[in-house]
Amino acid sequence: MEVIHNISNYHPKKPGILTIGTFDGVHVGHQKIIKKMVSSAKRENLSTLVLTFFPHPRMVLQHDNQLKMIDTIEEKITHLEQLGVDVLIIEPFTLEFSRMTAISYVRDILVNSLNISKLIVGYDHRFGRNREATVEDMKNFGMDYGFEVEEIPVQDISSVAVSSTKIRNAITGGAIKKANQFLGRPVALSGIVVTGDKIGRKIGFPTANLKIEEDYKLKPKNGVYLVACTVDNSRVFGMMNIGNRPTLSGKKEQIETHFFEFSGDLYDKKLRIDILEKIRDEQKFDSLDLLGDQINIDQDRCQKLISKYL
């Protein structure tokens, strides 16, 4: 898949089928639209294009700096590539872009820059300054400029009953199994393993401490989770703690994972850790010994659940 940063850097070799959206999470609803586009493109010998925006329009238009994203840009690229998209265009979303009139958006972006022959959008797609134009307007522009508009009907979208907002709420509420069902794959955290304070090692549970660079990445509710990760081509299970470690009077959020039956060196490695199930909320214990006892209980519970994911 070709990844283009900024529409002006895209030089189409042939006409394409386009879909547009933020696609946060690339959930089962998004997948339905993209698979439809890919199969249509194969029949018609066209390129498949996805136009997405970063930062998220809400961050720009509503100054919503608290908005966290299900996927980092890198994760979104991976998911879209796996679905068979030919070209992903990541357009920086700005106030200037948001003020573009509907006709300028269609003529200058969709037709002159992207050379589309077909556009696939949801029934509620809106575009242009103040989101003034509707799918019906887009169909009229399509007739004027020579491209087809395929509308995903309300019943198709409603039948999936999923949205990025629902998934974000499930993740922050610790409802990981529900979020994974909506995504069609596990929620994941990606980052570099960094040196910790080695307290886990002292109580018999050495951990890999994950540092996530992207501050806009959404993390699950503080607690203990069953997780899995591919390390050196092997699938390894473990338990992750997300939180401030109240037993140790911790002030800073940490993401620590103890992998079962693993003894390799993970420092400085980039890991993608899949979160499979929530085990319990974060708790404060009166001593390290009591914490160690609880971790043993957590480990037993996790190991009983692993067979479901083999």
Backbone as a ProteinNet text record, in pm:
[ID]
protein_1_A
[PRIMARY]
MEVIHNISNYHPKKPGILTIGTFDGVHVGHQKIIKKMVSSAKRENLSTLVLTFFPHPRMVLQHDNQLKMIDTIEEKITHLEQLGVDVLIIEPFTLEFSRMTAISYVRDILVNSLNISKLIVGYDHRFGRNREATVEDMKNFGMDYGFEVEEIPVQDISSVAVSSTKIRNAITGGAIKKANQFLGRPVALSGIVVTGDKIGRKIGFPTANLKIEEDYKLKPKNGVYLVACTVDNSRVFGMMNIGNRPTLSGKKEQIETHFFEFSGDLYDKKLRIDILEKIRDEQKFDSLDLLGDQINIDQDRCQKLISKYL
[TERTIARY]
84.4	0	87.2	49.8	121.4	58.6	141.7	93.5	139.7	42.7	71	33.2	126.9	97.3	73.2	-52.7	-95.3	-141.3	-262.5	-324.3	-237.1	-168.9	-88.1	26	60.4	169.3	119.7	-10.6	-65.6	-77.9	-22.6	-27.5	-85.4	-217.8	-283.9	-237.5	-216.1	-177.3	-300	-410.6	-536.3	-651.3	-773.8	-888.1	-904.8	-970.5	-984.1	-1122.5	-1146.5	-1264.5	-1218.3	-1292.3	-1251.8	-1356.4	-1309.8	-1395.8	-1324	-1401.8	-1348.7	-1394	-1303.1	-1342.6	-1222.5	-1247.6	-1137.3	-1100	-1196.7	-1171.9	-1095.3	-1130.3	-1058.5	-1096.1	-996.4	-1017	-1030.6	-1065.8	-1094.6	-1177.7	-1294.6	-1379.5	-1460.4	-1546.3	-1616.8	-1706.5	-1760.1	-1838.5	-1752.7	-1636.7	-1541.6	-1498.2	-1470.6	-1422.8	-1523.9	-1650.9	-1758	-1752.4	-1735.5	-1727.2	-1603.3	-1489.7	-1363.2	-1358.4	-1410.6	-1414.8	-1503.9	-1612.7	-1702.7	-1627.3	-1549.6	-1472.9	-1366.9	-1296.2	-1188.3	-1243.5	-1355.4	-1411.1	-1463.7	-1521.2	-1570.5	-1453.8	-1343.9	-1226.6	-1165.9	-1164	-1108.6	-1191.3	-1323.4	-1410.7	-1390.2	-1365.6	-1360.9	-1218.8	-1116.7	-976.5	-943.8	-980.5	-955.6	-868	-802.7	-727.9	-825.8	-789.2	-868.6	-798.4	-872.1	-816.1	-893.7	-822.4	-884.5	-827.1	-916.9	-875.9	-913.3	-812.7	-837.3	-769	-796.2	-748.9	-677.3	-571.8	-502.6	-446	-468.7	-541.5	-690.5	-757.5	-901.8	-971.3	-1069.9	-1138.6	-1189.8	-1233.6	-1282.4	-1173.3	-1048.6	-937.2	-916.9	-947.8	-925.1	-1047	-1164.5	-1285	-1341	-1330.1	-1386	-1277.2	-1151.8	-1036.5	-1042.4	-1080.9	-1098.1	-964.7	-879.4	-747.4	-751.9	-868.7	-882.7	-919.2	-953.4	-994.3	-876.6	-896.6	-794.5	-840.4	-745.1	-776.5	-753.5	-840.1	-826.8	-695.9	-663.2	-541.7	-446.3	-317.7	-220.2	-223.1	-161	-154.6	-88.6	17.8	89.7	-0.6	-80.2	-172.1	-280.5	-332.2	-434.7	-380.6	-257.7	-194.6	-190.3	-149.7	-141.2	-277.5	-381.7	-515.9	-567	-548	-598	-520.7	-392.1	-311.8	-359	-391.6	-439.2	-571.7	-648.3	-777.1	-763.1	-640.3	-617.4	-629.5	-623.5	-629.2	-499.5	-512.3	-394.2	-323	-400.8	-342.3	-415.6	-339.7	-394	-338.6	-429.4	-388.7	-425.1	-324.2	-344.8	-332.9	-446.6	-449.4	-447	-352.9	-353.6	-483.6	-560.4	-687.1	-662.4	-701.9	-680.5	-811.4	-814.7	-931.4	-952.8	-842.9	-853	-920.2	-879.7	-940.4	-1089.6	-1125.4	-1266.1	-1354	-1293.4	-1370.7	-1387	-1333.6	-1346.1	-1492.9	-1538.4	-1677.6	-1697.5	-1822.7	-1854	-1804.9	-1829.2	-1789.6	-1637.7	-1565.9	-1418.8	-1365.4	-1425.9	-1384.8	-1401.1	-1515.8	-1541.5	-1451.2	-1451.4	-1377.2	-1225.9	-1175.5	-1029.8	-968.2	-1040.2	-984.6	-1023.9	-1154.3	-1199.3	-1172.8	-1197.1	-1186.2	-1045	-998.8	-869.8	-748.7	-753.8	-637.3	-639.9	-757.5	-764.4	-811.7	-872.7	-916.1	-1006.1	-1111.6	-1198.9	-1301	-1335.2	-1445.9	-1566.3	-1541.6	-1650.9	-1619.4	-1724	-1710.6	-1808.5	-1759.1	-1844.8	-1849.3	-1969.2	-1984	-2109.9	-2114	-2231.7	-2346.3	-2466.1	-2587.5	-2582.3	-2503.4	-2499.3	-2375.2	-2307.1	-2185.6	-2218.7	-2140.9	-2157.4	-2021.1	-2020	-1891.9	-1909.3	-1795.5	-1798.5	-1804.8	-1790.3	-1788.7	-1912.3	-1890	-1997.9	-2075.4	-2010.8	-2075.1	-2210.8	-2210.6	-2335.8	-2395.8	-2313.5	-2361.1	-2385.6	-2482.5	-2525.8	-2489.9	-2525.1	-2502.4	-2577.3	-2697.5	-2773	-2698.5	-2638.2	-2556.8	-2438.4	-2377.5	-2262.7	-2304.7	-2422.5	-2471.2	-2490.2	-2539.5	-2555.5	-2420.2	-2322.1	-2186.7	-2129.5	-2159.6	-2111.9	-2162.3	-2287.8	-2342.5	-2274.5	-2245.7	-2180	-2035.3	-1965.4	-1821.3	-1784.6	-1884	-1856.7	-1804.1	-1849	-1814.1	-1941.9	-1937.2	-2052	-2043.7	-2158.3	-2164.3	-2246.2	-2183.7	-2255	-2276.2	-2402	-2438.3	-2458.5	-2390.6	-2414.6	-2542.8	-2649.1	-2778.1	-2776.9	-2871	-2879.6	-2892.8	-2968.5	-2989.5	-2860.5	-2772.3	-2643.5	-2557.2	-2555.7	-2472.8	-2534.2	-2666.9	-2735.3	-2721.3	-2715.8	-2707.7	-2576.3	-2471.5	-2342.4	-2345.4	-2422.4	-2444.1	-2313.5	-2220.8	-2091.4	-2046.7	-1973.1	-1914.5	-1783.7	-1699.1	-1572.7	-1598.7	-1703.9	-1736.1	-1773.8	-1854.8	-1891.4	-1767.5	-1673.8	-1551.8	-1465.7	-1452.2	-1373.8	-1433.6	-1565.3	-1631.5	-1609.3	-1612.3	-1588.6	-1445.7	-1349.8	-1208.5	-1185	-1232.5	-1207.8	-1286.5	-1394.2	-1471.1	-1420.9	-1317.8	-1261.8	-1339.3	-1437.2	-1517.6	-1443.2	-1332.5	-1240.7	-1301	-1372.5	-1430.4	-1531.1	-1607.3	-1702.4	-1627.1	-1522	-1442.9	-1380.8	-1328.4	-1266.6	-1368.8	-1489.9	-1597.2	-1629.4	-1637.8	-1666.3	-1553.3	-1429	-1313.3	-1290.4	-1337.2	-1307.8	-1165.8	-1100.8	-964	-938.2	-830.1	-806.5	-762.8	-807.3	-746.8	-597.9	-513.8	-369.3	-298.2	-187.4	-97.6	38.7	95.2	225.6	324.1	445.1	546.4	680.4	773.7	909.7	923.7	993.5	1019.3	1135.2	1108.7	1210.3	1241.7	1349.6	1391.9	1297.1	1254.6	1170.1	1249.1	1178.1	1249.3	1273.4	1232.8	1263.1	1199	1093.1	1024.3	953.6	898	833.3	927.4	1051.3	1151.9	1173.1	1168.9	1193.5	1085.8	962.9	854.8	822.1	915.6	902.8	824.2	796	720.1	787.9	898.3	964.6	869.7	875.6	783	856.2	789.7	832.9	753.1	823.8	759	745.4	621.2	594	582.4	658.8	648.4	578.6	463.6	388.2	419.6	471.9	515.3	397.9	290.6	180.3	89.1	86.2	7	-143.2	-181.7	-324.7	-381	-298.4	-343	-431	-547.1	-639.9	-592.1	-595.6	-555	-674.4	-677.7	-786.7	-783.7	-896.5	-909.9	-801.3	-752.1	-650	-696.3	-605.2	-639.7	-545.4	-582.8	-502.7	-574.8	-498.2	-555.5	-477.6	-548.9	-485.2	-444.8	-317.9	-267.3	-190.9	-163.3	-80.7	4.5	119.2	212.8	296.2	328.8	418.7	561.3	647	787.4	874.3	958	1046.5	967.8	855.3	770.1	697.2	700.8	628.2	519.9	402.6	292.4	312.1	319	343.6	226.8	177.6	69.8	126.8	50.2	96.4	-15.1	20.6	-76.5	-16.2	-100.6	-58	-124.8	-48.5	-106.7	-94.1	-206.4	-207.9	-247.8	-165.6	-203.4	-87	-115.9	-17.3	49.9	19.7	79.4	60.8	-63.7	-90.5	-21.8	4	73.2	212.6	271.9	407.5	405.7	285.9	267.6	311.2	279.7	319.4	239.6	303.8	238.8	216.9	294.4	293.9	234	152	94	203	193.2	286.8	209.3	267.9	209.4	313.5	284.9	382.7	322.8	399.9	350.6	445.8	389.9	465.7	425	522	494.6	519.5	426.4	439.4	537.8	618.5	710.1	794.8	849.1	935.3	1051	1171.8	1288.5	1384.8	1343.2	1432.8	1447.5	1538	1563.9	1475.3	1390	1297.3	1332.7	1436.4	1469.5	1493.8	1433.6	1446.3	1372.3	1299.2	1220.4	1087	1037.9	903.3	805.2	706.2	606.5	467.9	386.4	241.6	174.4	111.4	52.2	-99.5	-158.3	-303.4	-366	-470.9	-539.4	-665.3	-672	-775.7	-893.2	-864.1	-971	-926.4	-1022.7	-993.3	-1003.8	-908.1	-907.1	-964.5	-916.6	-968.2	-925.6	-987.7	-946.6	-815.2	-748.1	-628.4	-666.5	-582.9	-609.6	-484	-506.3	-394.6	-387.8	-267.1	-246.6	-159.3	-169.9	-99.7	48.6	90.3	231.7	264.7	394	438.8	405.1	408.8	375.8	231.2	140.2	-1.1	-21.9	52.7	46.6	92.5	204	255.4	154	83.5	-19.5	-129.6	-170.9	-277.8	-230.4	-105.1	-52.8	-51.3	-21.8	-29	-170.8	-269.3	-409.8	-444.2	-397.9	-422.7	-361.6	-239	-171	-248.4	-294.8	-373.2	-497.9	-564.7	-687.7	-657.9	-550.8	-512.4	-481	-404.6	-362	-480.3	-585.5	-705.3	-782.3	-762.6	-835.3	-763.2	-634	-551.7	-604.5	-657.3	-701	-805.8	-881.9	-982.9	-919.4	-790.8	-726.6	-617.6	-609.1	-507.1	-557
-120.3	0	124.2	218.4	345	442.2	503.8	600.1	739.3	828.6	965	1062.6	1145.3	1250.2	1379.6	1422.8	1544.5	1513.5	1555.9	1531.3	1581.6	1693	1752.9	1661.6	1562.8	1470.2	1347.4	1338.8	1222.8	1252	1161.8	1175.5	1046.6	1044	918.8	865.4	732.5	666.4	620.1	597.8	559.6	601.8	605.3	644.4	549.8	599.8	518.8	524.6	428.5	430.2	481.7	577.4	644.9	627.5	612.9	633.1	727.9	800.6	910.6	894.7	918.6	917.2	918.1	935	928	782.2	691.1	546.7	512.6	576.2	544.9	405.6	320.5	182.5	86.1	138.8	52	-67.6	-35.7	-137.4	-214.8	-306.1	-395.8	-318.7	-203.5	-119.8	-60.8	-6.6	45	-66.4	-182.9	-295.8	-333.8	-325.2	-359	-265.4	-135.4	-36.6	-60.4	-82.9	-95.5	-224.6	-334.1	-460.1	-446	-374	-347.1	-269.1	-169	-87.2	-170.9	-254.3	-335.5	-434.2	-498.7	-595.5	-524.8	-407.2	-328.4	-283.9	-242.6	-196.9	-309.3	-429.9	-544.4	-572.8	-563.7	-589	-484.9	-360.1	-249.9	-204.9	-277.8	-244.5	-99.7	-64	69.9	62	173.5	181.9	202.3	152.7	179.4	285.9	391.8	504.9	526.3	551.7	595.3	732.1	829.2	962.2	976.8	998.4	1016.5	1143.9	1181.9	1311.5	1296.1	1376.4	1382.4	1523	1587.1	1535.1	1518.3	1449.4	1428	1564.3	1579.9	1709.1	1767.5	1681.7	1733.9	1806.7	1760.5	1825.1	1967.7	1987.9	2118.5	2209.2	2156.9	2239.7	2268.2	2171.7	2188.9	2204.2	2211.7	2222.7	2114.8	1994.5	1882.3	1810.2	1867.4	1808.9	1684.7	1658.1	1539.8	1415	1433.6	1319.3	1224.7	1100.3	997.5	904.7	851.1	770.6	622	539.4	394.3	347.6	403	364.6	482.1	454.1	551.2	550.2	648.5	652.4	525.7	481.9	361.9	238.8	227.3	113.5	118.9	239.5	255.5	212.6	251.5	212.3	60.1	-7.2	-154.4	-216.7	-170.5	-229.1	-208.7	-89.3	-61.2	-140.4	-156.6	-237	-382.1	-433.8	-572.9	-593	-486.7	-495.9	-483.5	-456.1	-454.4	-318.3	-209.6	-74.3	-46.2	17.1	49.3	174.7	279.8	409.2	468.2	506	578.5	720.3	817.5	958.4	1017.7	1065.5	1126.2	1277	1344.6	1489.6	1561.5	1653.8	1732.2	1812.7	1792.7	1864.3	1998.3	2105.4	2241.9	2320.2	2435.5	2523	2565.4	2591.9	2631.9	2523.1	2397.8	2286.2	2278.1	2297.9	2285.7	2393	2503.6	2615.2	2605	2499.3	2480.4	2460	2528.5	2511.8	2372.1	2330	2197.2	2181.7	2283.1	2270.5	2268.3	2346.9	2345.2	2209.3	2154	2023.4	1915.7	1916.8	1816.3	1837.9	1959.8	1988.3	1978.4	2045.1	2055.6	1931.4	1870.2	1754.3	1623.4	1596.2	1464.1	1442.5	1545.6	1528.7	1560.7	1683.2	1725	1661.3	1644.3	1589.5	1437.4	1379.3	1235.5	1154.2	1219.3	1151.2	1031.6	1055	943.2	914.7	788.1	751.5	705.2	678.5	633.1	671.1	708.4	743.4	658.2	593.5	514.3	582.9	623.6	694.3	646.8	671.2	638.3	733.7	692.9	771.7	909.7	922.5	1047.7	1132.1	1101.1	1175.4	1322.1	1411	1554.8	1614.5	1721.5	1778.8	1926.8	1993.8	2137	2219.3	2350.6	2442.2	2421	2410.9	2386.6	2257.9	2164.6	2036.3	2061.4	2159.6	2208.3	2115.1	2030.7	1950	1805.2	1740.7	1605.9	1506.1	1380.6	1277.1	1309.7	1363.9	1401.2	1506.8	1602.8	1704.1	1637.4	1540.9	1471.5	1396.1	1335.3	1264.2	1361.3	1481.1	1581.7	1626.3	1646.6	1680.4	1567.7	1443.6	1328.4	1329.9	1366	1375.2	1487.5	1597.4	1710.7	1679.9	1606.9	1586.1	1444.9	1360.5	1230	1122.4	1121.8	1008.7	956.5	828.2	761.2	775.6	790	793.6	674.8	589.3	476.2	504.6	506.4	537.8	408.7	396.8	283	313.5	234	268.8	257.9	328.1	333.7	194.1	105.8	-27.2	-109.2	-88.6	-159.7	-115.6	15.1	68.3	33.6	44.1	12.9	-134.2	-220.9	-365.1	-401	-320.3	-345.6	-296.5	-190.1	-136.4	-108.7	-43.6	-14.2	125.2	190.8	320.9	335.7	426.1	450.9	501.1	581.8	633.7	520.3	425.6	310.4	231.6	216.8	140.1	215.1	346.2	424.3	409.9	418	404.8	266.2	164.3	27.4	12.9	68.8	58	130.6	253.7	330.9	275.4	201.1	138.6	0.2	-46.9	-179	-293.3	-261.9	-367.2	-416	-483.9	-518.5	-620.1	-718.8	-819.7	-755.4	-658.8	-588.2	-505.9	-434.8	-354.7	-444.2	-559.5	-652.2	-705.2	-728.1	-774.1	-666.2	-541.2	-430	-408.9	-430.5	-409.1	-525.9	-644.8	-764.1	-813.6	-764.2	-803.5	-744.1	-786.6	-732.1	-585.5	-513.5	-384	-409	-316.6	-338.5	-211	-230.3	-120.8	-149.6	-49.7	-65.4	34.4	-12.8	77.5	8.4	81.1	31.6	-13.7	-127.1	-174.4	-94.7	-31.5	52	-4.9	43.5	-3.2	49	-40.1	0.9	-0.4	-5	-4.4	-145.6	-247.7	-389.1	-439.9	-373.6	-422.1	-554.1	-567.9	-693.4	-811.6	-791.3	-898.6	-941.8	-843.3	-873.5	-963.4	-954.1	-1036.9	-1155.4	-1184.5	-1304.3	-1287.6	-1162.8	-1137.7	-1027.1	-1059.8	-958	-907.4	-777.6	-718.8	-643.4	-636	-549.2	-419.9	-309	-178.5	-112.1	-88.8	-38.4	113.4	177.5	323.3	351.5	418.5	455.7	600.6	624.3	759.2	853.6	801	886.8	921.6	1049.6	1088.2	1087	1074.4	1071.4	928.7	829.2	689.5	659.2	601.8	564.5	437.4	440.1	322.4	271.5	141.6	87.7	141.1	123.2	157.6	88.3	155.9	96.6	-38.6	-135.8	-269	-373.6	-500.3	-615.2	-684.3	-720.7	-777.9	-900.6	-995.9	-1105.3	-1052.1	-1076.9	-1022.6	-1129.8	-1098.7	-1186.3	-1099.6	-1153.6	-1077.4	-1174.6	-1134.4	-1215.5	-1164.1	-1250.5	-1215.5	-1315.5	-1265.2	-1352.8	-1468.4	-1432.6	-1527.4	-1629	-1610.1	-1700.4	-1622.4	-1684.4	-1622	-1646.7	-1538.3	-1547	-1481.2	-1547.2	-1490.3	-1430.2	-1341.4	-1279.4	-1201.8	-1128.4	-1040.5	-901.1	-804.3	-663.7	-587.3	-499.2	-404.2	-263.3	-195.2	-54.4	26.9	124.7	207.9	274.8	330.5	410.2	333	203	115.9	174.8	183.2	248.1	180.7	49.6	-19.4	38	86.9	142.2	295.1	351.4	497.4	561.7	494	544.7	667.6	756.6	880.4	879.7	799.1	803.8	676	690.2	571.7	486.4	356.2	262.7	148.1	91.1	-25.4	-136.2	-235.5	-340.6	-476.4	-557.9	-690.1	-798.8	-897.1	-1017.5	-1127.3	-1174.5	-1280.9	-1416.7	-1509.7	-1645.1	-1726	-1806	-1898.2	-1825.9	-1711.7	-1635.1	-1578.1	-1589.8	-1542	-1459.6	-1421.1	-1346.2	-1200.3	-1131.8	-989.7	-906.5	-823.3	-743.1	-594.8	-555	-412.5	-354.5	-235.7	-160.4	-225	-334.9	-395.5	-324.1	-316.4	-262.5	-378.3	-368.4	-473.4	-419.1	-505.9	-479.6	-584	-538.8	-630.5	-626.4	-744.1	-757	-776.6	-701.7	-710	-794.7	-906.5	-1006.4	-1000.2	-986.9	-983.4	-903.6	-841.9	-775.9	-877.9	-874	-965.2	-896	-775.8	-702.1	-556	-471.6	-331.5	-322	-208.8	-183.5	-170.1	-227.2	-222.7	-180.5	-126.8	-95.8	-203.6	-258.7	-361.7	-305	-366.4	-313.6	-348.4	-442.3	-479.4	-542.4	-549.5	-615.4	-763.4	-824	-967.5	-993.4	-906.7	-922.5	-897.1	-801.3	-777	-900.8	-960.2	-1082.2	-1196.3	-1209.3	-1313.6	-1292.1	-1165.5	-1135.8	-1160.3	-1127.4	-1149.8	-1299.1	-1381.5	-1527.2	-1570.8	-1513	-1543.5	-1497.4	-1375.4	-1322.2	-1413.2	-1459.9	-1545.8	-1676.7	-1736.8	-1860.8	-1838.4	-1727.3	-1698.7	-1677.9	-1604.5	-1581.1	-1713.3	-1798	-1922.2	-2015.6	-2005	-2085.1	-2034.2	-1906.5	-1847.3	-1863.8	-1894.9	-1894.8	-1991	-2105.4	-2207	-2151.8	-2050.5	-1988.8	-1917.6	-1881.5	-1797	-1870.8	-2000.9	-2078.5	-2114.5
0	0	0	-83	-89.6	11	93.7	192.5	151	131.3	85	195.2	234.7	332	254.5	251.7	183	39.6	10.3	-120.8	-234.6	-213.2	-320.7	-365.7	-284	-320.1	-396	-420	-490.9	-639.6	-720.7	-866.2	-923.3	-943.6	-982.5	-1117.5	-1122.6	-1247.1	-1324.9	-1251.5	-1316.5	-1226.5	-1278.9	-1195.9	-1077.3	-974.2	-853.3	-791.8	-702.6	-615.9	-480.5	-428	-304.7	-195.9	-71.5	43.8	139.5	217.3	298.3	442.9	536.3	677.3	769.2	899	995.7	1023.3	1012	1025.7	1153.2	1263.2	1387.1	1435.2	1449.1	1490.3	1374.1	1255	1139.1	1186.9	1244.5	1306.2	1201.4	1247.8	1155	1058.4	1101.7	1010.9	900.8	937.7	838	742.3	800.9	719	611.7	646.5	551.7	429.9	455.9	347.4	262.8	328.9	255.7	174.4	230.2	153.8	30.4	43.6	-68.9	-176.8	-134.4	-228	-299.8	-224.1	-282.2	-385.7	-354.5	-449.5	-574.6	-557.1	-670.6	-759.7	-698.2	-774.3	-856.8	-799.5	-874	-998.4	-984.7	-1100.3	-1209.2	-1169.3	-1265.1	-1299.4	-1246.5	-1272.1	-1233.3	-1110.6	-1059	-933.7	-901.3	-775.2	-659.7	-540.7	-420.6	-337.7	-306.3	-232.9	-103.7	3.5	128.3	161.4	181.3	225.7	372.6	455.7	598.3	645	768.1	817.6	951.4	968	1096.1	1113.1	1225.9	1342.2	1314.3	1407.4	1396.9	1387.8	1297.5	1284.3	1415.7	1509.5	1637.9	1715.8	1700.2	1770.5	1718.7	1590.2	1526.2	1542.3	1510.1	1506.4	1644.7	1735.4	1869.4	1975.8	1929.6	2021.5	2128.9	2086	2179	2197.4	2283.7	2305.3	2393	2452.4	2537.3	2456.6	2329.4	2247.2	2226.1	2261.5	2240.6	2128.5	2053.5	1936.3	1964.3	1905.2	1920.1	1858.1	1741.8	1669.1	1655.8	1659.4	1613.4	1460.4	1399.6	1252.3	1199.1	1264.5	1220.7	1226.3	1333.1	1346.2	1238.8	1211.3	1108.1	971.7	942.8	816.3	804.3	911.7	910.7	881.7	949.3	932.3	789.5	734.5	600.1	494.5	517.4	423.7	422.5	540.6	549.9	476.9	460.3	390.5	238.1	190.9	46.6	-19.1	60.2	3.8	-73.3	-190.6	-272.5	-223.8	-196.8	-161.4	-41.5	60.8	175.5	171.1	167.8	168.1	303.2	374.8	506.4	490	498.6	477.4	612.6	632.1	755.9	763.8	869.6	882	948	879.6	927.4	920	984.8	974.2	829.7	759.5	618.8	535.5	557.9	485.1	518.1	643.8	685.4	622.6	580	522.7	371.1	313.1	168.3	130.6	27.8	-14.4	-73.7	-79	-131.6	-275	-358.7	-499.4	-513.7	-433.6	-438.8	-395.2	-291	-239.6	-347.5	-413.3	-516.8	-637.7	-689.7	-813.4	-792.5	-689.6	-673.6	-609.4	-514.8	-442.9	-511	-515.5	-562.4	-711.2	-792	-937.9	-987.1	-963.7	-1022.9	-953.8	-821.4	-750.7	-741.4	-713	-687.3	-807.9	-905.7	-1029.4	-1000.2	-921.1	-884.2	-994.8	-1006.6	-1095.2	-1013.8	-883	-797.3	-653	-579.2	-438	-358.9	-253.4	-164.9	-29	13	141.4	212.8	343.1	422.7	393.6	431	403.9	470	578.7	654.4	623.5	513.9	478.1	451	510.9	487.1	456.7	380	336.5	305.6	284.3	256	383	367.2	480.9	568.7	700.2	797.6	769.5	698.8	664.3	597.6	505.7	448.2	343.4	279.2	167.3	209.3	144	179.2	69.1	93	-8.8	-137.4	-126	-246.7	-326.3	-256.5	-326.2	-395.7	-327.3	-386.8	-512.9	-510.3	-629.9	-746.3	-717.1	-822.6	-877.2	-786.8	-832	-918	-877.4	-953.8	-1097.4	-1114.3	-1250.6	-1328.7	-1261.5	-1329.1	-1368.1	-1280.5	-1300.2	-1345.8	-1363.5	-1424.9	-1331.5	-1206.5	-1118.6	-1053.6	-1019.1	-957.6	-806.1	-742.1	-596.1	-548.1	-466.8	-408	-260.3	-221.6	-83.8	-5	109.4	198.6	275.4	255.5	316	467.8	530	675.5	736.8	670.6	729.4	731.8	631.3	630.8	748.2	773.2	881.2	1016.7	1026.2	1152.3	1189.6	1088	1115.9	1185	1162	1226.7	1371.5	1396.4	1532.5	1605.7	1538	1598.8	1554.7	1641.3	1607	1683.2	1635.6	1704.7	1847	1864.6	1998.4	2093.1	2045	2128.6	2169.9	2076.9	2106.3	2207.6	2189.9	2286.6	2426.3	2435.6	2566.6	2626.9	2541.5	2590.6	2642.8	2571.4	2612.5	2744.2	2753.4	2876.1	2994.1	2965.7	3072.8	3109.1	3040	3068.6	3006	2918.7	2853.2	2728.3	2752.5	2644	2546.9	2598.7	2508.6	2412.5	2462.7	2376.1	2271.1	2312.9	2218.5	2111.3	2152.5	2056.7	1956.5	2004	1914.8	1810.8	1853.7	1762.6	1661	1705.9	1618.3	1522	1562.1	1482.2	1504	1609.3	1645.5	1783.9	1851.7	1986	1985.5	2087.4	2119.9	2140.8	2095.1	2108.5	2151.9	2221.8	2257.3	2196.4	2128.8	2063.7	2122.2	2148.7	2201.6	2217.4	2275.2	2297.7	2443.1	2463.7	2599.5	2659	2772.9	2838.9	2977.2	3034.1	3167.2	3274.6	3363.4	3476.3	3604.9	3718.3	3847	3900.6	3822.4	3852.2	3982.1	4028.7	4148.4	4119.3	3997.7	3959.4	3971.7	3932.2	3940.2	4085	4178	4319.2	4378.7	4323.5	4379.2	4287.2	4194.9	4112.3	3984.3	3947.1	3824.2	3742.1	3673.5	3591.4	3482.7	3455.7	3359.3	3248.8	3133.1	3023.1	3035.3	3047	3062.8	2926.1	2884.8	2750.1	2751.4	2663.3	2647.1	2514.9	2522.2	2402.1	2369.3	2250.4	2213.2	2189.2	2131.2	2087.1	2204	2241.9	2359.2	2331.6	2203.6	2170	2168.5	2197.6	2195.5	2317.3	2290.8	2397.2	2467.9	2600.7	2678.7	2759.5	2786.8	2868	3011	3077.5	3218.9	3300.2	3403.7	3490.4	3543.8	3537.2	3584.7	3530.4	3550.4	3507.4	3392.6	3289.5	3167.9	3122.1	3062.8	2990	2853.9	2814.1	2688.3	2610.7	2484.6	2400.8	2309.9	2271.6	2189.3	2106.4	1985	1903.6	1923.7	1977.6	2002.5	1928.2	1837.5	1758.7	1695.2	1634.2	1560.3	1648.6	1780	1870.4	1944.6	1960.3	2032.9	2181.8	2257.7	2401.3	2474.4	2579.5	2659.9	2787.7	2847.3	2970.3	3036.6	3142.4	3208.5	3217	3189	3185	3297.4	3360.9	3455.5	3397.5	3392	3350.5	3472	3508.9	3622.6	3690.6	3808.6	3883	3995.9	4006.6	4108.5	4249.2	4298	4427.1	4545.4	4537.7	4647.6	4668.1	4558.1	4563.6	4568.8	4595.5	4598.7	4467.2	4359.3	4227.5	4188.1	4116.8	4071.4	3919.5	3848	3702.1	3645.9	3542.4	3478.7	3414.5	3437.1	3374.3	3312	3207.4	3139.7	3149.4	3235.8	3264	3229.9	3161.3	3121.6	3167.6	3236.9	3272.6	3174.5	3095.6	2999.2	3062.9	3037.8	3092.9	3008.6	3075.3	3006.7	2901.2	2940.3	2850.3	2930.1	2875.2	2950.5	2864.8	2744.2	2655.3	2696.4	2630.2	2655.1	2561.7	2618.8	2537.7	2534.2	2606.4	2612.8	2474	2450.5	2324.6	2207.6	2232.3	2124.5	2112.7	1989.2	1967.3	1972.5	2060.5	2075.7	2046.3	1988	1977.4	2065.5	2172.2	2269.8	2256.6	2227.1	2214	2351.6	2379.3	2508	2489.3	2559.5	2533.4	2629.9	2758.9	2858.7	2979.8	3045.4	3172.6	3286.1	3377.6	3492.2	3616.3	3644.6	3761.4	3752	3835.2	3847.4	3924.4	3909.9	3988.6	4137.2	4224.3	4369.2	4445.2	4563.3	4653.4	4761.2	4783	4886	4997.3	5115.8	5232.7	5234.4	5149.2	5145.1	5011	4981.8	4857.9	4860.2	4979.8	4991	4948.9	4996.3	4959.1	4809.9	4756.9	4611.2	4536	4583.4	4519.8	4523.7	4636.4	4647.8	4544.2	4529.3	4432.3	4289.1	4261.5	4127	4094.6	4193	4172.1	4136.4	4205	4174.7	4033.3	3996.7	3862.2	3755.5	3783.4	3687	3667.1	3776.1	3764.9	3681	3705.9	3631.6	3482.7	3454	3313.8	3243.1	3309.4	3245	3217.3	3298.4	3272.7	3150.6	3117.3	3004.9	2871.2	2874.6	2752.8	2647.1	2689.1	2591.4	2494.9	2537.3	2450	2330.8	2344.4	2243.4	2164.8	2182.8	2110.4	1970.4
[MASK]
++++++++++++++++++++++++++++++++++++++++++++++++++++++++++++++++++++++++++++++++++++++++++++++++++++++++++++++++++++++++++++++++++++++++++++++++++++++++++++++++++++++++++++++++++++++++++++++++++++++++++++++++++++++++++++++++++++++++++++++++++++++++++++++++++++++++++++++++++++++++++++++++++++++++++++++++++++++

